Amino acid sequence: MKSILTITALCLLMSAPSIAQNEEKAKTILDGISKEMASYKTIYIEFNSKIKSEGVNSSSAGKAWIKGSKYYYEDNNANIWNDTEYLWNLELDEGVCYKSDADEEEGINPSKLLTIWEDGFKYQYYDQGSTAKLHAIKLFPKEPKESKYHTLIVKINKAENKIHSMTVKTKDGISLYYTIEKMLANIEISDSKFKFDKAKHPGIEIEEL
């Protein structure tokens, strides 16, 4: 029994430098992405997404316009506006737009998702998930009990040093997969883009939450 414990301890000691190196490698890559993203005044992205959970397996194509913490998002199911004061969620199949305070948002905010590692996560370079063209980095919540996330995997295009895709696994068994097909930076976006305009959506009922 003592010999088994000794071997286990030696294995842990030998793996410690490798873990530290993977953490530093991940930090260097993510710091570079954060610096690049911080230099953008606006961002436009086109993406494909998938949602998997018990009884759910759906896919969608979407677009998002981002300006600081403001964003407008659209896919096959919904349009969402967030001007940092209010959030409007237009459910297309219901024909209803739900209005709530922006700070009560429960979904995934695209303006934060692109740099999600900056707040409340530790990370590690993921060798098994990396390829010749992509870096893979795993993110883990620093406070697991307080986080809705279980694990995230961010994949970075090595040649362009940009986010290629992201896997988000929540603690309630939902897995979300995002692949960025196109990204444009510093395009002109009016602040009106982030507010729901009832005149442009006649017949839509607004329900305040």
C-alpha positions in Angstrom: 0.0 0.0 0.0 2.8 2.4 0.9 4.5 1.7 -2.5 1.3 2.6 -4.3 1.0 5.9 -2.4 4.6 6.7 -3.1 4.2 6.0 -6.9 1.0 8.2 -6.9 2.8 11.0 -5.1 5.7 10.8 -7.6 3.3 10.9 -10.6 1.6 14.0 -9.2 4.9 15.8 -8.6 6.0 14.9 -12.1 2.8 16.2 -13.7 2.8 19.5 -11.7 5.3 21.3 -14.0 3.3 20.2 -17.1 0.1 21.6 -15.6 1.8 24.9 -14.8 3.2 25.1 -18.3 -0.2 24.4 -19.8 -1.8 27.1 -17.6 0.9 29.6 -18.7 0.5 28.6 -22.4 -3.3 29.1 -22.1 -2.9 32.5 -20.4 -0.5 33.8 -23.0 -3.0 32.8 -25.8 -6.1 34.2 -24.1 -4.3 37.4 -23.0 -3.5 38.0 -26.7 -7.2 37.5 -27.7 -8.3 39.8 -24.9 -5.9 42.5 -26.0 -7.1 42.2 -29.6 -10.8 42.3 -28.6 -10.2 45.4 -26.4 -8.9 47.3 -29.4 -12.2 46.8 -31.2 -14.9 49.5 -30.9 -17.5 47.4 -32.5 -17.8 43.7 -33.6 -20.0 41.9 -36.1 -20.1 38.1 -36.2 -21.9 35.4 -38.1 -22.1 32.0 -36.4 -23.6 28.6 -36.3 -24.9 27.2 -33.0 -26.2 23.9 -31.7 -28.0 23.2 -28.4 -28.1 19.7 -26.9 -29.8 18.6 -23.7 -32.2 15.9 -22.7 -34.9 15.8 -25.4 -33.4 18.8 -27.3 -31.0 18.7 -30.3 -31.4 21.8 -32.4 -29.2 24.0 -34.6 -29.4 27.5 -35.9 -27.5 30.2 -37.8 -27.2 33.6 -36.3 -25.7 37.1 -36.3 -24.6 39.5 -33.6 -23.7 43.2 -33.5 -21.7 44.3 -30.5 -20.6 47.7 -29.2 -19.1 47.7 -25.8 -21.6 46.0 -23.5 -24.5 46.6 -26.0 -25.6 44.0 -28.5 -28.2 42.9 -30.9 -28.6 39.2 -31.7 -30.7 37.3 -34.1 -31.1 33.7 -35.1 -33.9 31.5 -36.4 -35.8 31.6 -33.1 -35.4 35.0 -31.6 -34.2 38.6 -31.9 -32.6 40.1 -28.7 -31.7 43.7 -28.1 -29.6 44.9 -25.1 -28.8 48.6 -24.6 -27.4 47.9 -21.1 -30.6 49.4 -19.6 -33.2 47.1 -21.0 -33.3 43.8 -22.7 -35.9 42.9 -25.3 -36.3 39.3 -26.3 -38.6 38.8 -29.3 -39.7 35.1 -29.5 -40.5 34.8 -33.2 -42.8 31.7 -32.9 -44.8 33.4 -30.1 -45.0 36.8 -31.6 -44.3 38.3 -28.2 -41.4 40.5 -27.1 -40.4 40.2 -23.5 -38.9 43.3 -21.9 -36.8 43.2 -18.8 -34.0 45.0 -17.0 -30.7 44.3 -18.7 -29.0 43.3 -15.4 -31.5 40.5 -15.0 -30.4 38.7 -18.1 -30.2 34.9 -17.7 -29.0 33.9 -21.1 -25.5 34.0 -22.6 -24.5 37.6 -23.5 -22.5 37.6 -26.7 -20.6 40.8 -25.7 -19.2 38.9 -22.7 -18.9 35.4 -24.3 -16.1 36.5 -26.6 -13.9 37.2 -23.5 -15.6 35.1 -20.9 -12.3 33.8 -19.4 -11.5 37.3 -18.1 -13.9 37.0 -15.1 -14.2 34.0 -12.7 -12.4 31.3 -14.7 -9.2 29.3 -14.5 -7.9 27.7 -17.7 -5.6 25.1 -19.1 -4.2 24.3 -22.5 -6.1 21.3 -23.8 -3.6 19.2 -25.8 -6.1 16.5 -26.8 -8.5 19.0 -28.2 -5.9 21.0 -30.1 -5.0 20.4 -33.8 -2.5 21.6 -36.3 -4.7 24.6 -37.0 -6.4 25.2 -33.7 -5.4 25.8 -30.0 -7.9 24.4 -27.5 -8.2 25.8 -24.0 -10.5 24.5 -21.2 -12.1 26.9 -18.8 -13.3 26.0 -15.3 -15.2 28.2 -12.9 -13.1 29.4 -10.0 -16.3 29.2 -7.8 -18.1 26.1 -9.2 -20.9 26.2 -6.6 -21.8 29.8 -7.6 -21.4 29.3 -11.4 -24.0 28.1 -13.9 -21.2 26.7 -16.0 -19.5 23.3 -15.8 -16.8 23.5 -18.5 -16.0 25.6 -21.5 -13.7 24.8 -24.4 -12.4 27.7 -26.5 -10.7 27.0 -29.8 -8.4 29.6 -31.3 -7.4 29.8 -35.0 -3.5 29.7 -34.8 -2.9 31.5 -38.1 -5.4 34.4 -37.4 -5.2 34.4 -33.6 -9.0 34.6 -33.4 -11.8 32.6 -31.8 -12.9 29.8 -34.1 -15.4 28.0 -31.9 -16.6 27.5 -28.3 -18.3 24.7 -26.4 -20.3 25.7 -23.3 -21.5 23.1 -20.8 -23.8 24.1 -18.0 -24.4 22.4 -14.7 -28.1 21.7 -15.7 -27.0 19.4 -18.5 -27.2 21.8 -21.5 -24.4 21.8 -24.1 -24.1 24.7 -26.5 -21.7 24.8 -29.5 -20.8 27.9 -31.4 -18.7 28.2 -34.5 -17.8 31.7 -35.8 -18.0 31.8 -39.5 -17.3 35.5 -40.0 -16.0 38.4 -37.8 -15.7 42.1 -38.7 -14.3 44.7 -36.4 -14.7 48.5 -36.1 -17.7 48.7 -38.5 -20.2 51.6 -38.1 -23.1 50.6 -35.8 -25.7 53.1 -34.6 -26.9 52.9 -31.0 -30.4 52.5 -32.3 -29.4 49.0 -33.4 -29.6 47.9 -29.7 -33.1 49.1 -29.0 -36.4 47.4 -29.9 -38.4 49.6 -32.2 -42.1 48.7 -32.0 -42.8 50.7 -35.2 -40.7 48.2 -37.1 -42.6 45.2 -35.6 -46.3 45.9 -36.0 -48.6 43.5 -34.2 -45.9 42.3 -31.8 -47.1 42.2 -28.2 -44.7 43.6 -25.5 -44.8 41.9 -22.2 -42.8 43.5 -19.3 -41.2 41.1 -16.9 
